Amino acid sequence: MLHSPRERLVATLAGIFGLVTLSLICVGLYGLMAFTVSRRMPEIGIRVALGATRSNVRWLVGRQALGIVLAGLGSGCLRRGSPACPPPASSHPFSTT
């Protein structure tokens, strides 16, 4: 439970920064996938001409997006566990020790 106005302010700012970060990640992933799909349009066209269904094409693109997301999550988890990025000294965010 947040008791002081300062704690509420810090929690609100952390939430806002988290939402901004999440939105930037989504925009970046969308841009990357749009670029990738635009580069693969000839390949997708050939696949459709040879009989690929919409679900096959969606799976092709979705699988690539899933791979990008999982690679980012994996590298983030590895980075978090590395000695170069140690865990915080205290689990309480307002601890002064």
N, CA, C and O atoms as a MOPAC input file, in Angstrom:
PM7 MOZYME 1SCF
protein

 N      0.84200 1    -1.17200 1     0.00000 1
 C      0.00000 1     0.00000 1     0.00000 1
 C      0.89200 1     1.24200 1     0.00000 1
 O      1.86900 1     1.31400 1     0.74600 1
 N      0.54900 1     2.20900 1    -0.83900 1
 C      1.32500 1     3.44200 1    -0.94400 1
 C      0.82200 1     4.43400 1     0.09400 1
 O     -0.37600 1     4.70600 1     0.17000 1
 N      1.74500 1     4.97800 1     0.89800 1
 C      1.34100 1     5.82600 1     2.01300 1
 C      1.58600 1     7.29900 1     1.76000 1
 O      0.75200 1     8.13200 1     2.11600 1
 N      2.68600 1     7.63000 1     1.16800 1
 C      2.99900 1     9.04500 1     1.00900 1
 C      2.71900 1     9.49600 1    -0.42500 1
 O      2.69300 1     8.68100 1    -1.34700 1
 N      2.51000 1    10.79800 1    -0.60100 1
 C      2.30700 1    11.31800 1    -1.96200 1
 C      3.51500 1    11.06400 1    -2.85700 1
 O      3.36000 1    10.87500 1    -4.06400 1
 N      4.71600 1    11.05900 1    -2.28000 1
 C      5.90500 1    10.80300 1    -3.07900 1
 C      5.90200 1     9.37800 1    -3.62700 1
 O      6.25200 1     9.15400 1    -4.78500 1
 N      5.50700 1     8.41400 1    -2.78800 1
 C      5.43500 1     7.02600 1    -3.24500 1
 C      4.41200 1     6.87600 1    -4.35600 1
 O      4.64600 1     6.15500 1    -5.32600 1
 N      3.28000 1     7.55100 1    -4.22100 1
 C      2.26000 1     7.50600 1    -5.27100 1
 C      2.76400 1     8.12800 1    -6.56000 1
 O      2.49900 1     7.61400 1    -7.64700 1
 N      3.49200 1     9.23400 1    -6.44500 1
 C      4.04500 1     9.89600 1    -7.62300 1
 C      5.04500 1     8.99300 1    -8.33200 1
 O      5.01200 1     8.85600 1    -9.55500 1
 N      5.92800 1     8.38200 1    -7.56200 1
 C      6.93000 1     7.49100 1    -8.15100 1
 C      6.24200 1     6.29400 1    -8.81700 1
 O      6.63100 1     5.88900 1    -9.91300 1
 N      5.22800 1     5.73200 1    -8.16300 1
 C      4.51400 1     4.59600 1    -8.74200 1
 C      3.78600 1     5.00700 1   -10.01800 1
 O      3.77800 1     4.25700 1   -10.99500 1
 N      3.17800 1     6.18500 1   -10.01800 1
 C      2.47300 1     6.66900 1   -11.21100 1
 C      3.45700 1     6.90500 1   -12.35700 1
 O      3.19400 1     6.51400 1   -13.49500 1
 N      4.59000 1     7.54500 1   -12.05500 1
 C      5.59100 1     7.78400 1   -13.09700 1
 C      6.17000 1     6.48500 1   -13.64100 1
 O      6.41100 1     6.36600 1   -14.84300 1
 N      6.39300 1     5.51500 1   -12.76700 1
 C      6.89500 1     4.21700 1   -13.22900 1
 C      5.88000 1     3.54800 1   -14.14600 1
 O      6.25300 1     2.95300 1   -15.15800 1
 N      4.60000 1     3.64200 1   -13.79700 1
 C      3.55900 1     3.07800 1   -14.64500 1
 C      3.49100 1     3.76800 1   -15.99600 1
 O      3.33800 1     3.11100 1   -17.02500 1
 N      3.60600 1     5.09500 1   -15.99900 1
 C      3.56900 1     5.84800 1   -17.26200 1
 C      4.76500 1     5.48500 1   -18.13100 1
 O      4.61400 1     5.25000 1   -19.33000 1
 N      5.96400 1     5.43700 1   -17.52600 1
 C      7.15600 1     5.07200 1   -18.29600 1
 C      7.05300 1     3.64100 1   -18.81900 1
 O      7.51000 1     3.35100 1   -19.92500 1
 N      6.46500 1     2.76100 1   -18.04200 1
 C      6.25900 1     1.38800 1   -18.49800 1
 C      5.33000 1     1.33300 1   -19.70300 1
 O      5.58800 1     0.59500 1   -20.65400 1
 N      4.25000 1     2.11200 1   -19.66800 1
 C      3.32100 1     2.13400 1   -20.81000 1
 C      3.97000 1     2.75200 1   -22.04800 1
 O      3.76100 1     2.27600 1   -23.16400 1
 N      4.74800 1     3.80200 1   -21.85100 1
 C      5.45400 1     4.40400 1   -22.98700 1
 C      6.43700 1     3.40600 1   -23.59200 1
 O      6.53300 1     3.28700 1   -24.81400 1
 N      7.16000 1     2.69600 1   -22.74100 1
 C      8.11200 1     1.69000 1   -23.21200 1
 C      7.40900 1     0.58800 1   -23.97600 1
 O      7.86300 1     0.17500 1   -25.04300 1
 N      6.29800 1     0.11100 1   -23.42800 1
 C      5.54000 1    -0.94500 1   -24.09900 1
 C      5.01400 1    -0.48000 1   -25.45100 1
 O      5.04500 1    -1.23900 1   -26.42000 1
 N      4.53300 1     0.75500 1   -25.52800 1
 C      4.03100 1     1.25700 1   -26.80700 1
 C      5.16900 1     1.40400 1   -27.82000 1
 O      4.98000 1     1.11700 1   -29.00200 1
 N      6.34400 1     1.84700 1   -27.37100 1
 C      7.48500 1     1.94400 1   -28.29000 1
 C      7.92000 1     0.57200 1   -28.79300 1
 O      8.30000 1     0.42600 1   -29.95500 1
 N      7.86700 1    -0.42300 1   -27.92900 1
 C      8.19500 1    -1.78500 1   -28.34900 1
 C      7.21100 1    -2.26300 1   -29.40900 1
 O      7.61000 1    -2.85300 1   -30.41300 1
 N      5.92800 1    -2.00900 1   -29.18400 1
 C      4.90300 1    -2.43800 1   -30.14900 1
 C      5.08400 1    -1.73900 1   -31.49300 1
 O      4.98200 1    -2.37800 1   -32.54000 1
 N      5.35000 1    -0.43600 1   -31.47400 1
 C      5.55800 1     0.30600 1   -32.71900 1
 C      6.80000 1    -0.20400 1   -33.43600 1
 O      6.79300 1    -0.35400 1   -34.65800 1
 N      7.86000 1    -0.47000 1   -32.69300 1
 C      9.08200 1    -0.99200 1   -33.31000 1
 C      8.88400 1    -2.36500 1   -33.92400 1
 O      9.37300 1    -2.63700 1   -35.02000 1
 N      8.16400 1    -3.23300 1   -33.21500 1
 C      7.89000 1    -4.56400 1   -33.75700 1
 C      7.01000 1    -4.47500 1   -34.99900 1
 O      7.22200 1    -5.20500 1   -35.96700 1
 N      6.02400 1    -3.58300 1   -34.97000 1
 C      5.17100 1    -3.39600 1   -36.14900 1
 C      6.00200 1    -2.90600 1   -37.33800 1
 O      5.85000 1    -3.40600 1   -38.45200 1
 N      6.87200 1    -1.93400 1   -37.10200 1
 C      7.70700 1    -1.41900 1   -38.18300 1
 C      8.63500 1    -2.47800 1   -38.74600 1
 O      8.80600 1    -2.57500 1   -39.96100 1
 N      9.23000 1    -3.26700 1   -37.87600 1
 C     10.12000 1    -4.33300 1   -38.32200 1
 C      9.36500 1    -5.36800 1   -39.14500 1
 O      9.85800 1    -5.81700 1   -40.17900 1
 N      8.17500 1    -5.74900 1   -38.69400 1
 C      7.40200 1    -6.74300 1   -39.43000 1
 C      6.88600 1    -6.17700 1   -40.75200 1
 O      6.85100 1    -6.88900 1   -41.75600 1
 N      6.48700 1    -4.90700 1   -40.76300 1
 C      6.03800 1    -4.29400 1   -42.02000 1
 C      7.17800 1    -4.26000 1   -43.03700 1
 O      6.97100 1    -4.53000 1   -44.22000 1
 N      8.36200 1    -3.93100 1   -42.57400 1
 C      9.52000 1    -3.91900 1   -43.46300 1
 C      9.82700 1    -5.31900 1   -43.98400 1
 O     10.08400 1    -5.50400 1   -45.17300 1
 N      9.79700 1    -6.29900 1   -43.08700 1
 C     10.10100 1    -7.68000 1   -43.47700 1
 C      9.08000 1    -8.19800 1   -44.47500 1
 O      9.44300 1    -8.83400 1   -45.46500 1
 N      7.80700 1    -7.93000 1   -44.22000 1
 C      6.76700 1    -8.41200 1   -45.13800 1
 C      6.88300 1    -7.71200 1   -46.48400 1
 O      6.69100 1    -8.34300 1   -47.52400 1
 N      7.19600 1    -6.41400 1   -46.48200 1
 C      7.32800 1    -5.72100 1   -47.76600 1
 C      8.50100 1    -6.26600 1   -48.57700 1
 O      8.44000 1    -6.31200 1   -49.80500 1
 N      9.57300 1    -6.67900 1   -47.89000 1
 C     10.70500 1    -7.26800 1   -48.59800 1
 C     10.39000 1    -8.67800 1   -49.12100 1
 O     10.98500 1    -9.13100 1   -50.09800 1
 N      9.44600 1    -9.36600 1   -48.45800 1
 C      9.12200 1   -10.74600 1   -48.84200 1
 C      7.87000 1   -10.84300 1   -49.71000 1
 O      7.37800 1   -11.94400 1   -49.95200 1
 N      7.35500 1    -9.72800 1   -50.17600 1
 C      6.13600 1    -9.75700 1   -50.98700 1
 C      6.25100 1   -10.65100 1   -52.21900 1
 O      5.31400 1   -11.39700 1   -52.50400 1
 N      7.35600 1   -10.61000 1   -52.95800 1
 C      7.45500 1   -11.53100 1   -54.10300 1
 C      7.37200 1   -12.99900 1   -53.67500 1
 O      6.71000 1   -13.80500 1   -54.33000 1
 N      8.04200 1   -13.33900 1   -52.58000 1
 C      7.99000 1   -14.71800 1   -52.08500 1
 C      6.56400 1   -15.09000 1   -51.66900 1
 O      6.08800 1   -16.18500 1   -51.97000 1
 N      5.89900 1   -14.18300 1   -50.98400 1
 C      4.52400 1   -14.45200 1   -50.55200 1
 C      3.60900 1   -14.59900 1   -51.75900 1
 O      2.72700 1   -15.45700 1   -51.77600 1
 N      3.82200 1   -13.75900 1   -52.76800 1
 C      3.02700 1   -13.86400 1   -53.99200 1
 C      3.21900 1   -15.21000 1   -54.68400 1
 O      2.25500 1   -15.80500 1   -55.16700 1
 N      4.44300 1   -15.68400 1   -54.73100 1
 C      4.71400 1   -16.99400 1   -55.34300 1
 C      4.05900 1   -18.09800 1   -54.53300 1
 O      3.48500 1   -19.02700 1   -55.10200 1
 N      4.13900 1   -18.00800 1   -53.21100 1
 C      3.51000 1   -19.01700 1   -52.35900 1
 C      1.99400 1   -19.05500 1   -52.57900 1
 O      1.39800 1   -20.12900 1   -52.65700 1
 N      1.38000 1   -17.87900 1   -52.67800 1
 C     -0.07300 1   -17.82400 1   -52.91600 1
 C     -0.39300 1   -18.38300 1   -54.29800 1
 O     -1.37700 1   -19.10300 1   -54.46100 1
 N      0.43000 1   -18.05800 1   -55.29300 1
 C      0.19600 1   -18.57100 1   -56.64600 1
 C      0.33500 1   -20.08900 1   -56.70100 1
 O     -0.31700 1   -20.74600 1   -57.51200 1
 N      1.18000 1   -20.64300 1   -55.84400 1
 C      1.35100 1   -22.09100 1   -55.80900 1
 C      0.33500 1   -22.79000 1   -54.92100 1
 O      0.36500 1   -24.01300 1   -54.78700 1
 N     -0.57400 1   -22.01400 1   -54.30400 1
 C     -1.65900 1   -22.64000 1   -53.56300 1
 C     -1.65900 1   -22.44500 1   -52.06300 1
 O     -2.44900 1   -23.08000 1   -51.36500 1
 N     -0.80200 1   -21.58900 1   -51.54800 1
 C     -0.79800 1   -21.35000 1   -50.10100 1
 C     -2.06500 1   -20.60200 1   -49.70000 1
 O     -2.50700 1   -19.68600 1   -50.39400 1
 N     -2.63300 1   -21.00200 1   -48.58600 1
 C     -3.83500 1   -20.33000 1   -48.09000 1
 C     -3.44500 1   -19.11600 1   -47.25100 1
 O     -2.27300 1   -18.91000 1   -46.93500 1
 N     -4.44900 1   -18.31900 1   -46.89900 1
 C     -4.17600 1   -17.15200 1   -46.06600 1
 C     -3.60500 1   -17.56500 1   -44.71600 1
 O     -2.71300 1   -16.90600 1   -44.18200 1
 N     -4.11600 1   -18.64600 1   -44.17600 1
 C     -3.61200 1   -19.09400 1   -42.87800 1
 C     -2.15600 1   -19.53000 1   -42.98000 1
 O     -1.38900 1   -19.33300 1   -42.03700 1
 N     -1.76300 1   -20.11700 1   -44.10100 1
 C     -0.35700 1   -20.48800 1   -44.29300 1
 C      0.53800 1   -19.25100 1   -44.31900 1
 O      1.61300 1   -19.24000 1   -43.71800 1
 N      0.08600 1   -18.20800 1   -45.02100 1
 C      0.87000 1   -16.97100 1   -45.11100 1
 C      0.91400 1   -16.28500 1   -43.74700 1
 O      1.95900 1   -15.78400 1   -43.33400 1
 N     -0.22900 1   -16.26400 1   -43.04700 1
 C     -0.25100 1   -15.66900 1   -41.70600 1
 C      0.70600 1   -16.40900 1   -40.77500 1
 O      1.42600 1   -15.78800 1   -39.99300 1
 N      0.70800 1   -17.73400 1   -40.86500 1
 C      1.60100 1   -18.51600 1   -40.01300 1
 C      3.05400 1   -18.22100 1   -40.34800 1
 O      3.89200 1   -18.14100 1   -39.45000 1
 N      3.36200 1   -18.05900 1   -41.63000 1
 C      4.71800 1   -17.74100 1   -42.06000 1
 C      5.18300 1   -16.42600 1   -41.43900 1
 O      6.29200 1   -16.34300 1   -40.91100 1
 N      4.34100 1   -15.40400 1   -41.50200 1
 C      4.69300 1   -14.09800 1   -40.95400 1
 C      4.63900 1   -14.12800 1   -39.42300 1
 O      5.52000 1   -13.57600 1   -38.76400 1
 N      3.62300 1   -14.76300 1   -38.85900 1
 C      3.47300 1   -14.83000 1   -37.41200 1
 C      4.59700 1   -15.58800 1   -36.74100 1
 O      5.04300 1   -15.22400 1   -35.65300 1
 N      5.05100 1   -16.63900 1   -37.39100 1
 C      6.16100 1   -17.42200 1   -36.84600 1
 C      7.42200 1   -16.56900 1   -36.77200 1
 O      8.18900 1   -16.66900 1   -35.81500 1
 N      7.63100 1   -15.74500 1   -37.76800 1
 C      8.79500 1   -14.86400 1   -37.75800 1
 C      8.66800 1   -13.81200 1   -36.65200 1
 O      9.64300 1   -13.51600 1   -35.96000 1
 N      7.47100 1   -13.25100 1   -36.48600 1
 C      7.25600 1   -12.27500 1   -35.41900 1
 C      7.44800 1   -12.92300 1   -34.06200 1
 O      8.04600 1   -12.32600 1   -33.16700 1
 N      6.95100 1   -14.12900 1   -33.90200 1
 C      7.10900 1   -14.85200 1   -32.64400 1
 C      8.58900 1   -15.12300 1   -32.36100 1
 O      9.03800 1   -15.02600 1   -31.21800 1
 N      9.32900 1   -15.45700 1   -33.39400 1
 C     10.76700 1   -15.67300 1   -33.22400 1
 C     11.48500 1   -14.41200 1   -32.76900 1
 O     12.38300 1   -14.47800 1   -31.92900 1
 N     11.09800 1   -13.26600 1   -33.31500 1
 C     11.71400 1   -11.99900 1   -32.91900 1
 C     11.39100 1   -11.68800 1   -31.46300 1
 O     12.26700 1   -11.28600 1   -30.69700 1
 N     10.12100 1   -11.87700 1   -31.08400 1
 C      9.71300 1   -11.59800 1   -29.70600 1
 C     10.41600 1   -12.53600 1   -28.73600 1
 O     10.90600 1   -12.09200 1   -27.69700 1
 N     10.47200 1   -13.81900 1   -29.05600 1
 C     11.13200 1   -14.77000 1   -28.16100 1
 C     12.62900 1   -14.51100 1   -28.06500 1
 O     13.22000 1   -14.68400 1   -26.99900 1
 N     13.24400 1   -14.10200 1   -29.16100 1
 C     14.66600 1   -13.76800 1   -29.11400 1
 C     14.89800 1   -12.55600 1   -28.21000 1
 O     15.86200 1   -12.52600 1   -27.44400 1
 N     14.03100 1   -11.57400 1   -28.29800 1
 C     14.15000 1   -10.40100 1   -27.42800 1
 C     13.94300 1   -10.74900 1   -25.97000 1
 O     14.68000 1   -10.27800 1   -25.10400 1
 N     12.93000 1   -11.58300 1   -25.69200 1
 C     12.69800 1   -12.00200 1   -24.31600 1
 C     13.86300 1   -12.82200 1   -23.77500 1
 O     14.28300 1   -12.64100 1   -22.63200 1
 N     14.38000 1   -13.72100 1   -24.60100 1
 C     15.49900 1   -14.54900 1   -24.17800 1
 C     16.74400 1   -13.73500 1   -23.90300 1
 O     17.42400 1   -13.95300 1   -22.90000 1
 N     17.04800 1   -12.79800 1   -24.78800 1
 C     18.23700 1   -11.97300 1   -24.56200 1
 C     18.05300 1   -11.06300 1   -23.35700 1
 O     19.01300 1   -10.78100 1   -22.64000 1
 N     16.83200 1   -10.60400 1   -23.13000 1
 C     16.57200 1    -9.79700 1   -21.93700 1
 C     16.74100 1   -10.59900 1   -20.66400 1
 O     17.30200 1   -10.10700 1   -19.68500 1
 N     16.25900 1   -11.83300 1   -20.67100 1
 C     16.41200 1   -12.69100 1   -19.48800 1
 C     17.87700 1   -13.04200 1   -19.25400 1
 O     18.33600 1   -13.05400 1   -18.11200 1
 N     18.60900 1   -13.32600 1   -20.31900 1
 C     20.03800 1   -13.62100 1   -20.17000 1
 C     20.79100 1   -12.39600 1   -19.67800 1
 O     21.69000 1   -12.50300 1   -18.84300 1
 N     20.42300 1   -11.24700 1   -20.19300 1
 C     21.07500 1   -10.00200 1   -19.78000 1
 C     20.79500 1    -9.72400 1   -18.31200 1
 O     21.67900 1    -9.27400 1   -17.58300 1
 N     19.58400 1    -9.98500 1   -17.88100 1
 C     19.20300 1    -9.72300 1   -16.49500 1
 C     19.96000 1   -10.65000 1   -15.54700 1
 O     20.25400 1   -10.26300 1   -14.41500 1
 N     20.27400 1   -11.84100 1   -15.98000 1
 C     20.97200 1   -12.79000 1   -15.14000 1
 C     22.48000 1   -12.67300 1   -15.20000 1
 O     23.17800 1   -13.37400 1   -14.46800 1
 N     22.99700 1   -11.80800 1   -16.04800 1
 C     24.44700 1   -11.71800 1   -16.21100 1
 C     25.07400 1   -10.90500 1   -15.07700 1
 O     24.39800 1   -10.08200 1   -14.46000 1
 N     26.36600 1   -11.13100 1   -14.79600 1
 C     27.04200 1   -10.36500 1   -13.74900 1
 C     27.13000 1    -8.87600 1   -14.06200 1
 O     27.27300 1    -8.05900 1   -13.15200 1
 N     27.04600 1    -8.51800 1   -15.33400 1
 C     27.11300 1    -7.10400 1   -15.70600 1
 C     25.84900 1    -6.35400 1   -15.28800 1
 O     25.84100 1    -5.12400 1   -15.24000 1
 N     24.80300 1    -7.08100 1   -14.99100 1
 C     23.54000 1    -6.47400 1   -14.59200 1
 C     23.06400 1    -7.13800 1   -13.29800 1
 O     22.14800 1    -7.96000 1   -13.33000 1
 N     23.67300 1    -6.79100 1   -12.16700 1
 C     23.32800 1    -7.48000 1   -10.92300 1
 C     21.92200 1    -7.13400 1   -10.44900 1
 O     21.38600 1    -6.08700 1   -10.81500 1
 N     21.32100 1    -7.99900 1    -9.64300 1
 C     19.99500 1    -7.69100 1    -9.10600 1
 C     20.09000 1    -6.53300 1    -8.12600 1
 O     21.16600 1    -6.25600 1    -7.59600 1
 N     18.96800 1    -5.85100 1    -7.88000 1
 C     19.00300 1    -4.73700 1    -6.94600 1
 C     19.40300 1    -5.19400 1    -5.54600 1
 O     19.17000 1    -6.34300 1    -5.17000 1
 N     19.99900 1    -4.29500 1    -4.78500 1
 C     20.44700 1    -4.63000 1    -3.43600 1
 C     19.27200 1    -4.90700 1    -2.51200 1
 O     19.37500 1    -5.72600 1    -1.59900 1
 N     18.15900 1    -4.22800 1    -2.74800 1
 C     16.99000 1    -4.39300 1    -1.89900 1
 C     15.77800 1    -4.62500 1    -2.77900 1
 O     15.68400 1    -4.07000 1    -3.87300 1
 N     14.86600 1    -5.42700 1    -2.31400 1
 C     13.66400 1    -5.67000 1    -3.10100 1
 C     12.65200 1    -4.54800 1    -2.92200 1
 O     11.71300 1    -4.43200 1    -3.70900 1
 N     12.83200 1    -3.71300 1    -1.88800 1
 C     11.90700 1    -2.60500 1    -1.66400 1
 C     12.38300 1    -1.39400 1    -2.44900 1
 O     13.52300 1    -0.96300 1    -2.27700 1
 N     11.52200 1    -0.82500 1    -3.32400 1
 C     11.98800 1     0.24500 1    -4.20800 1
 C     12.32500 1     1.53700 1    -3.48700 1
 O     13.03100 1     2.37600 1    -4.04500 1
 N     11.84000 1     1.72800 1    -2.25300 1
 C     12.08500 1     2.98400 1    -1.54800 1
 C     13.08400 1     2.81500 1    -0.41100 1
 O     13.17400 1     3.66800 1     0.47200 1
 N     13.81900 1     1.73900 1    -0.43000 1
 C     14.80000 1     1.47100 1     0.61900 1
 C     15.97300 1     2.43400 1     0.47700 1
 O     16.42700 1     2.70300 1    -0.63500 1
 N     16.45800 1     2.94600 1     1.58300 1
 C     17.59300 1     3.85500 1     1.54800 1
 C     18.90100 1     3.16400 1     1.88700 1
 O     19.95200 1     3.80600 1     1.89200 1
 N     18.86000 1     1.87800 1     2.16800 1
 C     20.08000 1     1.15500 1     2.52900 1
 C     20.65900 1     0.44800 1     1.34500 1
 O     21.69000 1    -0.21300 1     1.46500 1

